[in-house]
Amino acid sequence: GMPYVSGYIKSVLAERKDTLVLDAGDAMEKGDMVAFETHSAIMYEAMGRIGYTAGVFGNHDVDSGAAYLHECEAKAGMPLLCLNYAKEDGSPYFPASKIFEVNGVKVGVIGAVEPKGGAFLDRKAFVKALAAEAARLKTEAHLVFVVGHLGSKDCLEFSADASAVDVFFGGHVHEAIKEAYRSATGAFVVQAGSYARYVGRIELDV
C-alpha cells in the first residue's frame, strides 16, 4: 500500500501546507519479502520519500535495538519520538517530544509505545510521565498530540490522567477508526488501521 499512501499524502501536501504527517509505528517486517531482505531499511527509505513529519516505533521495531532504529530514523528523514523507552540509567533512547510550528500554530508531539516491561517504563510510571510531559508542552504549544503505538482503549484511559493532550494518534491494535472517538476530557482518538491500507486524516480548526 505504500505507493498509494505516498500518492495520497503528496496530493494533500500539494494543496495544504498546514499539515503534519505522523506514523504510529511497526514499519519493520511489513510488506513483501523486500522488507525482510533489506531488514526493513527499504520501508524507512520509502517513508523518507513520502515526507513524514514525525513518528514513533512499534513493539516489533524495538526487536532490532535502539542503534538500528537510529539508522532507520536517518533513512526516514523524520524524528522518532518516544517518552517511555529508556536505558538502565533512566536516560531516554529518543527524545520524548518535539514542537512543530504550522502556520503560526505550535503543536507539541509526544511519542509513546505500549508499556510492555523491559526497557519500557511500567504502566504507572508511563502515565505519570505522559501527564507531566503533556502539561509541560501545553505551556509552550497551542496543541498537544500523542503519536502512540497504543490501542484506542488505552488512549481513552490515558487521557483521563493526561488531560492536556488534545489528540491521540494510535496504532498497535490494527483498528481502523472511521470517525474519531472522544474521551471524557474532550481529546480526540484516531487510528488508521494497518498494513498501509488507510491514511487517517483529521482536520482541526484553530
Salt bridges, closest charged atoms under 4 A:
ASP18 OD1 - ARG16 NE 2.94
ASP26 OD2 - HIS149 NE2 3.16
GLU73 OE1 - HIS70 ND1 3.09
GLU114 OE2 - ARG123 NH1 3.86
GLU133 OE2 - ARG136 NH2 2.82
GLU140 OE2 - ARG136 NH1 3.04
ASP154 OD1 - ARG123 NH2 2.59
GLU157 OE1 - ARG123 NH2 3.47
ASP166 OD2 - LYS138 NZ 2.67
GLU203 OE1 - ARG16 NH1 3.67
GLU203 OE2 - ARG201 NH2 2.84
